[in-house]
Amino acid sequence: MRLDSDPTGSTRIPQPDFSPPLDEYGMPRMKHFQTNSIEDLKSWFEQKDISKLLNLYMIQPIDSKNQKISPYALAAYGTNGKYTSFDIIRRWFKVFEESASQDIRIIGYSTNPDPKYLLGMRLVSGFFATPLNNPISKHSPLLTIDIPKSWSWLFLPRQQLFLCMQDAIHMCTKLRNRLLSTSAVMMIGDGLVSIDYILQLIVLRSKFNHNLV
């Protein structure tokens, strides 16, 4: 571990080495581990949790003219994984509110399929469940999702503060595995999803057009 010292001589411990506690908004407490005492440092290693995971928040700006803008890192901190779905929800709303105060409108959150995050997505989306004292009612304007009337199988409220979904990598991996399975069946509404169209693309079209292998 690398130790940094500021001009005053105080030793600063990089946050990812220890797991910072969360505040009432589900946010990590900044600069929680700072000391100029080697004894404090020893006690931390003996008593505090060491971060085994890293929470990385990326921002993907959306341009009104559909110009491509590269994503960038908003924040990163170490975690021991000891948090709840409600910590996640409070964090999402805190980030949303702080962004709104800077005239930035967050459209949605995308994350891996960790059960805690999936439950948080269900609660904030109103997908067969809603949190008590739902903070969504305190915000406006809400996003209106144009759901086709024929999609009676999609149980998602039309009014949403922001959208939630799994990240594209995990989503595409699941779709690929399901499509390539010889026993699994995937349905969208009453329609059966198959790889027949993909096979047609591979046979009839140039790889330069579809990039499939």
Backbone bond lengths (Angstrom), bond angles and torsions (degrees), N, CA, C in turn:
res aa  C-N    CA-C-N  psi(-1)  N-CA   C-N-CA  omega(-1)  CA-C   N-CA-C  phi
1 M - - - 1.462 - - 1.513 109.67 -
2 R 1.303 117.27 136.69 1.457 121.80 179.06 1.522 109.40 -92.59
3 L 1.334 116.76 132.81 1.452 122.27 178.07 1.516 108.96 -103.48
4 D 1.316 117.21 131.51 1.455 122.50 178.02 1.513 109.73 -107.55
5 S 1.324 116.76 143.60 1.459 121.75 176.99 1.515 109.16 -121.60
6 D 1.339 116.18 135.84 1.454 120.07 176.32 1.528 108.42 -88.47
7 P 1.355 119.04 175.14 1.470 121.43 -177.37 1.518 114.34 -58.20
8 T 1.333 117.94 -22.67 1.466 119.47 -179.00 1.521 111.82 -84.10
9 G 1.330 117.32 -6.48 1.453 120.25 179.41 1.509 114.17 95.27
10 S 1.338 118.43 -5.40 1.462 121.24 179.75 1.524 109.88 -73.36
11 T 1.300 115.74 135.25 1.456 120.97 179.95 1.516 110.17 -85.29
12 R 1.329 115.64 130.86 1.456 121.16 179.86 1.527 108.61 -109.54
13 I 1.310 115.72 128.66 1.455 121.43 179.04 1.524 108.34 -95.79
14 P 1.344 118.99 121.76 1.463 120.00 178.51 1.524 111.02 -55.60
15 Q 1.319 117.33 133.01 1.453 122.48 -174.28 1.527 114.25 -55.68
16 P 1.343 120.75 -38.78 1.454 118.77 -175.78 1.523 114.66 -62.26
17 D 1.354 118.27 -17.34 1.462 120.20 -178.16 1.521 111.85 -73.56
18 F 1.321 116.99 -35.78 1.455 122.19 176.61 1.525 108.58 -116.98
19 S 1.313 115.42 154.58 1.460 119.77 -178.50 1.523 109.73 -89.85
20 P 1.340 118.60 109.24 1.462 120.67 -178.20 1.524 111.29 -69.84
21 P 1.323 118.22 141.87 1.469 120.43 176.38 1.524 110.54 -67.91
22 L 1.315 116.32 157.98 1.458 121.63 -179.93 1.516 110.26 -96.37
23 D 1.337 115.83 147.38 1.456 119.93 176.95 1.524 109.86 -89.28
24 E 1.335 116.43 -170.14 1.466 119.83 -176.04 1.524 113.00 -68.56
25 Y 1.335 117.57 -11.73 1.458 121.57 178.08 1.527 111.97 -100.32
26 G 1.323 116.92 7.38 1.455 120.05 -177.90 1.512 113.21 76.56
27 M 1.334 117.17 11.68 1.458 122.39 -179.62 1.528 109.92 -95.17
28 P 1.341 118.09 145.74 1.468 120.00 177.63 1.525 110.45 -68.44
29 R 1.307 115.90 140.94 1.468 120.51 178.20 1.525 108.97 -74.81
30 M 1.322 115.06 117.76 1.452 120.67 -176.22 1.526 111.02 -70.96
31 K 1.322 115.32 144.95 1.469 123.15 175.66 1.530 111.86 54.19
32 H 1.314 115.89 35.31 1.468 119.42 -177.76 1.525 111.65 -71.27
33 F 1.333 116.38 -36.58 1.463 120.28 -178.18 1.525 109.96 -102.37
34 Q 1.303 116.67 93.07 1.459 123.54 175.55 1.524 108.52 -137.79
35 T 1.311 116.31 137.01 1.463 119.16 179.80 1.521 110.08 -161.89
36 N 1.319 115.85 156.90 1.460 121.28 169.69 1.525 109.79 -117.05
37 S 1.337 115.33 18.56 1.461 121.70 -178.24 1.523 110.09 -116.45
38 I 1.323 116.14 125.88 1.454 119.78 177.82 1.523 111.03 -68.43
39 E 1.341 116.78 -26.83 1.458 120.55 178.34 1.530 110.77 -67.75
40 D 1.343 115.85 -40.00 1.464 119.04 175.57 1.523 110.55 -60.88
41 L 1.323 115.10 -41.88 1.460 119.81 -179.45 1.528 110.89 -62.10
42 K 1.323 116.82 -42.83 1.463 120.84 178.80 1.530 110.90 -62.04
43 S 1.324 116.02 -43.80 1.469 119.17 -178.73 1.521 111.27 -65.91
44 W 1.335 117.03 -33.98 1.462 119.51 177.43 1.525 110.82 -62.65
45 F 1.333 115.78 -45.07 1.459 119.00 -179.74 1.523 111.44 -63.87
46 E 1.317 117.11 -28.75 1.458 121.12 -178.73 1.526 112.60 -84.63
47 Q 1.338 117.15 -30.82 1.457 120.29 -169.62 1.527 114.63 -116.11
48 K 1.320 118.12 -27.13 1.458 120.76 -174.62 1.524 111.41 -92.38
49 D 1.329 114.28 154.43 1.456 120.22 177.46 1.520 110.63 -74.97
50 I 1.320 115.60 136.30 1.454 121.22 174.70 1.531 108.18 -90.93
51 S 1.303 116.06 135.97 1.463 120.12 -179.62 1.523 110.25 -67.63
52 K 1.316 115.90 128.08 1.455 121.66 176.13 1.526 111.74 -108.13
53 L 1.314 116.06 -13.26 1.457 121.44 -179.42 1.519 109.63 -129.03
54 L 1.314 115.70 163.65 1.462 121.48 178.56 1.518 109.29 -126.13
55 N 1.316 116.67 124.63 1.462 121.62 172.26 1.521 108.28 -91.18
56 L 1.315 116.39 118.26 1.461 121.71 -179.53 1.520 108.69 -118.42
57 Y 1.325 116.78 125.33 1.461 122.52 178.68 1.524 109.16 -106.51
58 M 1.320 114.86 121.30 1.459 121.54 178.22 1.531 109.36 -111.47
59 I 1.320 115.25 145.75 1.465 122.21 177.14 1.528 108.83 -111.05
60 Q 1.327 116.50 131.01 1.456 121.21 173.40 1.526 108.61 -115.10
61 P 1.338 117.58 99.35 1.470 119.75 179.48 1.529 111.17 -65.36
62 I 1.318 115.76 148.89 1.461 122.50 176.16 1.519 108.07 -116.95
63 D 1.321 115.99 122.24 1.460 121.21 -178.42 1.524 109.98 -92.72
64 S 1.333 116.34 138.75 1.465 120.77 -178.73 1.525 112.18 -64.78
65 K 1.333 117.05 -21.77 1.457 121.39 179.66 1.525 111.75 -98.13
66 N 1.342 116.15 12.94 1.466 122.29 178.43 1.522 112.94 60.95
67 Q 1.321 116.37 27.97 1.452 119.92 174.55 1.528 109.60 -80.29
68 K 1.325 116.33 143.46 1.456 121.00 -178.09 1.524 110.13 -75.97
69 I 1.336 116.00 124.30 1.457 122.16 178.31 1.523 108.12 -122.27
70 S 1.310 117.01 130.47 1.460 121.05 -177.31 1.523 110.83 -69.99
71 P 1.326 117.76 143.58 1.469 120.51 175.60 1.518 110.81 -72.10
72 Y 1.315 116.23 163.04 1.463 120.72 177.94 1.524 109.30 -146.68
73 A 1.317 115.79 160.94 1.466 121.58 -176.87 1.519 110.16 -80.15
74 L 1.327 116.15 130.94 1.455 122.15 175.79 1.521 110.94 -92.26
75 A 1.333 116.88 -44.51 1.465 120.56 -178.36 1.519 109.23 -162.23
76 A 1.328 115.67 158.24 1.462 122.18 175.35 1.518 108.33 -151.09
77 Y 1.319 116.31 138.53 1.459 120.37 177.79 1.523 109.75 -156.81
78 G 1.322 115.72 153.19 1.450 120.88 179.54 1.511 111.48 -76.88
79 T 1.315 116.53 152.73 1.462 120.82 -179.75 1.521 109.99 -147.17
80 N 1.319 115.25 151.58 1.464 121.11 174.85 1.526 111.63 -98.87
81 G 1.317 116.63 3.84 1.462 120.95 178.96 1.510 114.36 78.77
82 K 1.340 117.64 5.02 1.467 120.75 -178.46 1.529 109.81 -91.66
83 Y 1.311 115.50 75.07 1.459 121.74 177.14 1.518 107.72 -145.46
84 T 1.304 116.28 165.36 1.460 121.32 -176.22 1.525 110.70 -112.67
85 S 1.316 115.06 171.20 1.466 120.02 175.79 1.522 111.06 -62.05
86 F 1.327 117.03 -31.56 1.462 120.01 -179.86 1.527 111.21 -72.96
87 D 1.333 117.60 -31.09 1.465 120.10 171.88 1.523 109.76 -61.67
88 I 1.321 116.01 -41.89 1.462 120.85 179.72 1.521 110.73 -64.08
89 I 1.332 116.66 -45.15 1.465 120.62 -179.86 1.521 110.89 -61.78
90 R 1.329 116.77 -45.75 1.469 119.82 179.25 1.522 110.84 -61.76
91 R 1.326 116.67 -37.61 1.461 120.52 178.84 1.515 110.79 -66.07
92 W 1.323 117.34 -42.99 1.466 120.80 178.84 1.525 111.21 -59.85
93 F 1.325 115.75 -44.58 1.458 118.80 -179.24 1.525 111.44 -68.96
94 K 1.314 117.49 -35.30 1.467 120.17 178.23 1.518 110.44 -64.62
95 V 1.332 116.33 -45.77 1.463 120.20 177.67 1.523 110.23 -62.48
96 F 1.337 116.73 -40.36 1.465 120.72 178.56 1.522 110.85 -60.99
97 E 1.328 117.01 -47.13 1.465 121.23 -176.98 1.524 111.78 -67.60
98 E 1.331 117.07 -42.06 1.462 119.88 179.00 1.524 110.54 -65.39
99 S 1.325 116.79 -37.75 1.462 120.14 177.70 1.521 110.86 -67.22
100 A 1.332 116.68 -41.43 1.464 120.64 179.45 1.525 111.26 -62.06
101 S 1.331 117.24 -33.84 1.466 120.24 178.90 1.522 111.57 -66.85
102 Q 1.343 116.62 -18.18 1.460 121.98 176.94 1.532 111.19 -104.49
103 D 1.338 115.86 19.73 1.470 122.42 -179.67 1.530 112.32 60.40
104 I 1.319 116.38 35.39 1.462 122.09 175.58 1.527 107.91 -113.39
105 R 1.314 116.01 123.20 1.475 120.90 -178.98 1.523 109.86 -99.62
106 I 1.315 116.49 113.81 1.456 120.97 176.84 1.527 109.03 -81.37
107 I 1.327 116.05 125.78 1.455 121.64 -179.03 1.524 111.17 -86.20
108 G 1.322 117.28 -36.54 1.454 117.99 -178.18 1.509 112.93 -174.19
109 Y 1.335 114.50 173.99 1.459 123.05 177.49 1.521 109.02 -122.47
110 S 1.320 115.65 141.20 1.454 121.64 177.15 1.522 108.09 -130.31
111 T 1.321 116.84 132.20 1.460 120.03 -175.94 1.521 110.19 -150.57
112 N 1.337 115.44 174.87 1.461 119.68 -179.27 1.533 110.44 -73.21
113 P 1.335 117.18 167.62 1.473 119.88 -173.57 1.523 114.55 -83.46
114 D 1.313 117.67 37.16 1.459 120.37 174.65 1.532 108.64 -61.92
115 P 1.338 119.10 136.09 1.475 121.04 -177.37 1.524 113.64 -54.63
116 K 1.332 118.05 -34.40 1.462 120.29 179.65 1.526 110.53 -66.21
117 Y 1.335 116.32 -40.60 1.460 119.95 178.90 1.527 111.06 -70.87
118 L 1.330 117.12 -38.77 1.463 119.88 179.24 1.526 111.34 -62.96
119 L 1.333 116.73 -39.94 1.464 119.57 176.94 1.521 110.14 -65.70
120 G 1.339 117.29 -40.80 1.459 120.22 176.58 1.518 111.81 -59.96
121 M 1.337 116.87 -40.28 1.463 121.13 177.80 1.525 111.00 -62.78
122 R 1.326 116.24 -44.71 1.467 120.26 179.94 1.525 111.14 -60.20
123 L 1.326 116.22 -43.47 1.461 120.03 -175.62 1.525 111.65 -67.76
124 V 1.330 117.43 -47.54 1.467 118.92 -176.86 1.523 111.42 -73.20
125 S 1.342 117.58 -23.37 1.466 120.74 179.43 1.521 112.33 -87.62
126 G 1.334 117.14 -10.11 1.452 119.87 -177.37 1.510 112.83 69.62
127 F 1.334 116.37 30.55 1.462 121.42 -177.91 1.521 109.00 -88.10
128 F 1.330 116.22 89.93 1.462 124.36 -177.66 1.526 112.43 62.76
129 A 1.312 118.16 15.38 1.466 120.92 178.88 1.520 108.42 -168.84
130 T 1.327 116.30 149.59 1.463 122.31 174.79 1.521 108.45 -142.53
131 P 1.339 117.77 145.68 1.463 119.72 178.31 1.521 111.42 -74.75
132 L 1.323 116.51 151.70 1.454 120.45 173.42 1.526 109.29 -65.14
133 N 1.335 116.94 146.87 1.467 121.48 -177.58 1.524 110.26 53.68
134 N 1.322 115.17 49.91 1.457 121.79 -176.37 1.527 110.84 -55.59
135 P 1.355 118.23 115.79 1.469 120.29 -177.98 1.517 113.76 -71.78
136 I 1.341 117.89 -10.28 1.461 120.24 -179.49 1.526 110.72 -60.68
137 S 1.339 116.92 -35.04 1.461 121.13 -177.40 1.523 112.51 -65.05
138 K 1.333 117.81 -14.51 1.454 121.68 -178.33 1.524 112.31 -90.18
139 H 1.323 117.28 -2.97 1.452 120.84 -174.61 1.527 110.72 -117.49
140 S 1.315 114.49 152.20 1.453 122.49 173.71 1.534 107.51 -159.38
141 P 1.329 118.88 156.32 1.457 124.55 -4.19 1.524 111.53 -80.82
142 L 1.315 115.18 156.08 1.451 121.08 177.22 1.525 110.10 -90.65
143 L 1.321 115.20 156.81 1.455 120.15 174.35 1.528 108.88 -79.55
144 T 1.312 116.17 141.06 1.461 121.28 176.15 1.519 108.79 -109.34
145 I 1.326 116.12 120.17 1.457 121.79 -178.63 1.523 108.85 -91.04
146 D 1.320 115.88 126.07 1.465 120.82 -179.58 1.526 109.01 -84.59
147 I 1.311 115.96 83.17 1.465 121.59 -179.01 1.528 109.02 -88.41
148 P 1.335 118.32 123.79 1.473 119.82 178.57 1.528 111.47 -56.08
149 K 1.313 116.23 140.74 1.465 120.49 -179.33 1.522 112.26 -62.23
150 S 1.327 116.51 -26.14 1.468 119.54 -179.39 1.525 112.55 -75.41
151 W 1.332 116.68 -10.26 1.470 120.03 -179.29 1.530 109.65 -86.21
152 S 1.285 116.84 63.36 1.462 120.17 -179.72 1.522 112.26 -69.13
153 W 1.325 116.54 -14.48 1.462 121.41 -178.71 1.529 112.33 -84.19
154 L 1.330 118.87 -10.48 1.464 121.53 -177.77 1.526 109.45 -93.95
155 F 1.313 116.41 103.07 1.464 121.68 -176.85 1.529 109.77 -92.34
156 L 1.317 115.73 71.85 1.465 121.26 -179.77 1.524 108.92 -132.68
157 P 1.328 118.57 124.65 1.465 120.38 178.20 1.530 111.37 -57.30
158 R 1.319 116.29 141.95 1.458 120.37 -178.08 1.521 112.58 -70.41
159 Q 1.320 116.91 -29.68 1.458 121.03 -178.83 1.526 109.76 -93.80
160 Q 1.331 116.40 121.21 1.458 121.74 -179.01 1.528 109.62 -136.68
161 L 1.334 115.46 142.45 1.464 119.36 174.02 1.518 110.17 -73.88
162 F 1.318 115.96 -43.14 1.466 122.32 172.90 1.526 107.77 -153.23
163 L 1.318 115.83 162.81 1.458 121.50 -177.36 1.524 110.50 -96.42
164 C 1.319 116.53 156.01 1.463 122.05 178.49 1.524 109.00 -134.77
165 M 1.317 116.13 139.77 1.455 120.62 176.33 1.522 109.45 -159.18
166 Q 1.329 114.88 161.70 1.451 119.10 173.86 1.520 109.31 -69.68
167 D 1.331 116.15 154.87 1.459 119.08 179.82 1.524 109.54 -66.83
168 A 1.326 114.75 155.01 1.464 120.82 -171.74 1.526 112.55 -61.80
169 I 1.339 117.59 -35.02 1.465 119.90 -177.33 1.528 110.70 -63.81
170 H 1.342 116.91 -49.49 1.460 119.63 179.62 1.530 110.97 -66.66
171 M 1.328 116.24 -38.41 1.457 119.75 -179.11 1.528 111.14 -63.30
172 C 1.330 116.42 -47.49 1.467 119.93 -179.18 1.525 111.62 -67.11
173 T 1.336 116.54 -34.54 1.466 119.46 177.21 1.523 110.96 -63.22
174 K 1.338 116.42 -42.91 1.464 119.98 178.25 1.530 110.95 -64.58
175 L 1.329 116.49 -42.91 1.463 119.73 179.30 1.522 110.86 -63.00
176 R 1.338 115.88 -42.38 1.468 119.50 179.43 1.524 111.07 -61.36
177 N 1.333 116.11 -47.73 1.467 119.47 -178.99 1.523 111.75 -62.23
178 R 1.329 115.83 -38.92 1.466 118.87 179.81 1.535 110.97 -69.16
179 L 1.331 116.99 -39.72 1.460 120.17 -179.73 1.525 111.79 -66.96
180 L 1.330 116.46 -35.69 1.462 120.22 -177.25 1.525 112.69 -84.72
181 S 1.315 117.02 -7.86 1.460 120.29 -179.59 1.529 110.57 -72.03
182 T 1.320 115.89 140.00 1.467 120.51 178.88 1.520 112.49 -86.89
183 S 1.325 116.88 -10.13 1.464 119.74 -177.08 1.525 113.47 -118.39
184 A 1.347 117.35 -27.16 1.463 120.36 -176.67 1.525 110.75 -77.38
185 V 1.316 115.92 148.62 1.462 122.83 177.65 1.519 108.30 -123.14
186 M 1.325 116.48 132.76 1.456 120.82 -179.73 1.524 109.27 -117.93
187 M 1.328 115.12 128.99 1.457 121.09 -178.04 1.523 109.87 -119.50
188 I 1.323 116.04 145.31 1.458 123.01 167.40 1.525 105.92 -123.93
189 G 1.337 115.36 107.72 1.455 118.62 -171.50 1.513 108.89 66.03
190 D 1.331 116.89 -126.10 1.462 120.54 176.19 1.520 111.44 -104.22
191 G 1.334 116.54 13.20 1.457 121.24 179.47 1.515 112.11 -98.12
192 L 1.323 116.49 142.31 1.457 122.61 179.68 1.526 109.74 -92.66
193 V 1.327 116.16 129.13 1.461 121.83 178.88 1.521 108.58 -92.31
194 S 1.328 116.73 130.99 1.462 120.59 179.88 1.524 109.21 -140.81
195 I 1.338 115.15 172.98 1.461 120.20 -179.24 1.531 111.36 -96.43
196 D 1.328 117.07 8.38 1.466 119.76 -176.60 1.523 111.77 -58.11
197 Y 1.328 116.94 -43.54 1.464 119.46 -178.26 1.523 110.60 -66.23
198 I 1.339 116.07 -38.59 1.464 119.52 178.19 1.525 110.38 -63.38
199 L 1.326 116.66 -41.93 1.463 120.30 178.52 1.526 110.80 -62.96
200 Q 1.322 117.16 -37.19 1.460 120.35 177.17 1.521 110.99 -63.75
201 L 1.331 116.13 -40.91 1.461 119.39 178.13 1.522 111.20 -61.06
202 I 1.337 116.03 -43.38 1.461 119.99 -178.22 1.525 111.08 -63.99
203 V 1.325 116.57 -39.45 1.459 120.84 -176.34 1.529 111.90 -77.81
204 L 1.331 116.89 -41.39 1.460 120.61 -169.80 1.522 114.48 -96.96
205 R 1.331 117.84 -20.23 1.456 119.83 -174.88 1.519 111.43 -116.87
206 S 1.311 115.02 157.29 1.461 120.26 178.91 1.524 110.76 -72.16
207 K 1.324 115.49 145.57 1.468 120.31 177.90 1.525 111.03 -61.13
208 F 1.324 117.43 -27.28 1.461 120.87 178.97 1.523 111.43 -64.73
209 N 1.332 117.10 -20.20 1.460 121.11 -179.77 1.523 112.75 -91.28
210 H 1.342 117.57 -38.97 1.464 119.16 -174.52 1.529 113.93 -109.45
211 N 1.345 118.44 -15.69 1.479 122.62 178.25 1.521 113.13 59.48
212 L 1.320 117.16 23.05 1.459 120.85 177.93 1.524 110.25 -94.76
213 V 1.338 115.85 153.57 1.466 120.17 177.98 1.530 109.04 -127.30
